[in-house]
Amino acid sequence: MRTNRLQLLSCVPPALLVAAVLAAQADAASAPIRRLPDGKPDISGYYMTDAGGANYGLEAREYEFLTPASRGHIVDPPDGKLPYLPWARAEKNERALPHRGYDDPTAHCFVAGVPRSMYVPAPLQILQPPGYVVILHERMSYRTIPLDGRAHLPDNIRLWQGDSVGHWEGDTLVVDTRNLNGKTWLNEYGDVVSHAETVVERFIPVDADTVTYRATITDPLVYSRPWTIEMPLQRQPEELLEVACHEDNADLQHLKEVRDAYRAQQAKEKRP
Amino acid sequence: MSDANRRTIVWATLGALIATWITMPAIAHHSFSAEYDQNKPINMTGTVTSLKWSNPHGWLYMDVVGTDGKTVNWAFELTSTNALIRAGWKRDDVPPGSRLRIEGFQARNTGPVAFASQIWLETGRLLFQVSPPVTLAPPGAH
């Protein structure tokens, strides 16, 4: 099935394909949300997040050399700015410099963490087996989210994707994630989280093919208050493809050379 | 295979790709701006030696004759392989022997490595363009 679909895709000029998808989405825009036999929303399927450059900055920013613009995703605080503590703002500003590109964990092919996994530029699939919601991210990660009210893992267990538990509040799926390891970056622009990060996500069905994604991040070591981002997930016909990121990650060596050259220059300037 | 037949196959393959030329943002698992230098634009014409269809990015290798007459095999980074697939590219779309002109930016601290922001057939047809387009370098710049 996948092969056939890809073969078909390869024969269709991209503009026609985009037009067909947009037309299908327009038809579905007024369609009611889908439901499972138990009445809960059926949000299973393939999605592409309308991320608007979130992977390149959560605050609004202009296009810079080979770095897409971000339309800005912060709905709280109202000014659209991350409520950074001073040390963390300084750290974020330095991470945006070329010699820190090597330090972004996704450059090493590590998983992106929460919430970044939701807005890296790759599709995701949501499954709803009984008692769970499962999110498969094409970028080599997944989350299995139990809905049975169980407690989180002990605090001394720390994970790249954290420990997620969920429940329904009406038609909204609420996912609480803790036990994060604090090693992730929130985007290529270097937005910061620590091991104190916790995330509450809300998946709010809007129509048959659209889910509003809202996430509130709390991290008192980095931010002066919790803050919230929002972006839509759009259902799409495409299936997930394989990403064997470690196969030929030549970029990592190039980024290491940039970092090492910077460090050598710094050491040279410090010599008497 | 004769050179004439080989050329026919190369041009037939490239002709099929023309219908699916793509423009897309620079999609990557890492920062392109950290790896490549906007102060080192390149604009080169050469002969493709291979298209490496690998994760996390595709790489296009091309022999380029420099101003000193020496041939250097340059590596041009492409967007993610899955993005290329979804745009209709296939691993045999740009066979060895293809003549291309590539505009882009050289890596900050390596040798003959560059990011390909625009790929053109020698006839002047555009095969790939990063979106939004970035500053162009004069022909022969490298």
Interface residues (C-beta under 8 A of the other chain):
Chain A: L6 L9 S10 C11 V12 P13 P14 Y63 E64 F65 L66 T67 P68 L97 P98 H99 R100 G101 Y102 D104 T106 A107 C109 V120 P121 A122 E138 R139 E188 E238 L241 E242 V243 A244 C245 H246 E247 D248 N249 A250 D251 L252 Q253 H254 L255 E257 V258 D260 A261
Chain B: A19 T20 I22 P25 A26 I27 A28 H29 H30 S31 F32 S33 A34 E35 Y36 Q38 K52 S54 N55 P56 H57 W59 A75 E77 S80 N82 I85 R86 A87 G88 W89 K90 F105 A107 R108 N109 T110 V113 F115 S117 V130 P132 V134
